[in-house]
Amino acid sequence: MEALLAPLQYAILPVFGFAILGFVLGRVGEFSRQAAEGANQFMVGIAVPALQFRLISGVNFDAVEWDMIAAYLAVEFSIYGFGFLVMRYGFRVGPRESVLLAMTAAFPNHVYVVLPIAERLYGPESIDPVASVIVFDIVLMFGGTIMIMEAIKGEQGPLAVLKDIATNRLIVVIALGFAWNFSGLALHDGFSFFLDMATASATPVALFSLGVILSGQSLQSIGGPVWAVVGFKNFLMPLLAVIMLGTFLAPSPAWEAPSLLMYGAPSGVLAFVLGLKYGVKVESIAKAVIISTALSILTATTLA
């Protein structure tokens, strides 16, 4: 029992505490949704790009265990694709909301939850495994979802869509991060300090503002799409992780525990962020994140 409760007390609850605090203070009216959405603009405009650049420019690709990355992405994109089909044709949800609900079902909150918990539990050596997964997730799923959202807006031609994608700040930062990583250049100390401050704000601000925004959501009439998302994220992904790690995957000790934690993470907040950015209805996404986050305290503790 002590072995189970230690990670809960030592790392998991302190991280989730920011979301809980935001939820409580939002409920009592001390922080408004408008204030939280203002914080969300800071996240999208400054903190998330800084975190993207820091992770992508600094990850050690020579240490990547590619079989673990491939297995993770295979699971994630299978759930993403199947989730979209379930939302769009099973529940008759609109195309853009279906995309974001599918992302909610597959994309974990690894940036704001897994990374600080893994570093706290397993030490600095856990950063490379988590950062490697985050890099590929940011590039492929997050970047790909932005491209899909731009493409299905239906308000402009293909060339205009490509221009929007090419000039999207989050996509540009991804490209710059890879360019800097492959250049082998060191970051200037002053710029590195700026990135450290910006990224240090990412986790508490994101989780707190998420808690405030979610505090205004009613959990009445949850609906089938929400439960489907929670089922995919909180039960199917951890189950697949246990099966794969018990059969054909043989990760090193440095990768095994952080990888399990990744599969057990709650639904990521970036689908919610994109919903606000693109004017998509976010009620179902918000409810799924609330329930997934609450349940993941149990799953993350079990897998940690």
C-alpha positions, -999 to +999 in steps of 0.1 A: +000+000+000+028+024+008+044+017-026+011+026-042+005+057-022+040+072-024+038+084-060+003+096-054+014+118-025+048+127-038+041+137-074+007+130-088-016+149-065+007+180-064+005+183-102-032+177-103-036+201-075-033+231-098-064+219-118-083+211-085-075+246-072-086+262-104-118+242-103-126+251-067-118+288-071-138+289-103-168+273-086-168+299-058-165+327-084-130+340-075-118+334-111-139+338-142-140+319-175-129+351-192-098+353-170-090+317-177-094+321-215-070+351-213-045+328-196-052+303-224-042+330-250-009+333-231-004+296-232-010+293-270+010+324-278+040+321-255+042+292-232+033+263-255+056+275-284+085+280-259+079+245-245+077+230-280+110+247-290+127+237-257+117+200-260+123+196-298+156+215-298+170+196-268+159+160-272+186+134-278+175+114-308+204+090-305+189+077-272+154+071-286+140+036-284+123+035-317+102+003-311+086+021-281+079+052-301+064+031-330+042+011-307+030+042-289+022+060-321+004+030-335-019+027-305-025+065-304-033+069-341-055+038-341-076+053-313-075+087-331-088+073-363-113+049-348-124+076-324-132+100-353-153+073-370-172+066-338-179+103-332-187+113-368-207+083-379-218+067-346-228+097-327-233+121-357-211+148-343-199+176-366-166+170-385-144+195-366-158+185-332-153+149-341-116+155-349-111+172-316-130+146-296-109+119-313-078+139-303-091+140-268-095+102-268-059+096-280-037+126-270-025+125-234-017+154-211+020+144-212+033+180-214+015+193-183+011+161-163+034+132-173+066+153-177+066+169-142+054+136-126+080+115-143+108+139-135+097+140-099+093+102-096+121+089-118+146+117-119+161+138-148+169+106-168+132+102-174+130+134-194+144+120-226+118+091-229+089+115-222+103+143-243+108+120-272+072+109-272+061+145-267+081+156-297+066+130-321+031+137-306+035+175-311+048+170-347+024+143-359-008+145-339-009+181-327+006+195-359-015+171-380-047+181-362-040+218-368-036+210-405-069+191-405-087+219-387-074+244-412-083+222-442-119+215-431-128+251-422-141+253-458-137+290-460-107+293-484-089+275-512-061+250-509-033+275-514-047+298-487-050+267-464-013+258-471-003+294-464-022+294-430-005+261-421+029+273-431+026+305-411+009+290-380+031+299-351+029+264-335+039+247-368+067+273-374+081+266-339+081+229-346+102+234-377+126+258-359+131+234-330+141+206-354+164+229-373+181+240-341+184+204-329+201+192-361+224+223-363+241+212-331+243+248-319+240+257-282+213+281-270+224+315-259+222+317-221+198+346-221+175+329-245+177+297-226+167+315-194+137+330-212+126+296-224+131+282-189+108+309-174+082+305-201+081+267-199+081+268-161+048+287-163+032+262-187+021+235-163+006+255-135-010+281-157-025+255-181-038+232-154-052+261-133-069+278-162-083+244-173-097+239-138-114+273-139-129+267-173-141+232-163-156+245-131-184+261-152-193+228-169-222+208-158-218+170-157-255+165-162-264+148-195-228+137-201-237+118-233-223+089-253-194+108-270-179+118-237-181+082-222-166+069-254-137+093-252-131+084-215-133+047-223-107+050-250-083+071-230-086+058-195-092+021-201-082+010-236-049+028-238-036+015-204-048-020-213-030-020-246+002-007-228+001-036-203-005-061-231+023-048-253+049-045-225+040-080-214+045-095-248+066-081-276+081-049-262+112-050-241+121-014-231+151-005-210+144+003-174+149+040-182+120+039-207+096+014-191+081+033-162+078+067-180+062+049-210+036+032-187+028+066-171+023+080-206-004+055-215-021+061-182-022+099-185-055+118-187-068+134-219-047+163-230-058+199-228-045+208-263-077+196-280-096+220-257-071+248-266-077+241-303-114+241-298-113+276-283-090+287-310-111+275-339-145+283-324-156+247-320-181+236-293-160+224-264-186+212-239-182+175-246-144+179-248-144+197-214-166+170-198-144+143-212-113+160-198-129+164-164-138+128-161-106+115-177-085+137-153-103+125-122-100+088-133-064+092-143-054+099-107-062+062-101-046+049-134-015+070-131-010+059-095-015+023-105+010+024-134+036+047-118 
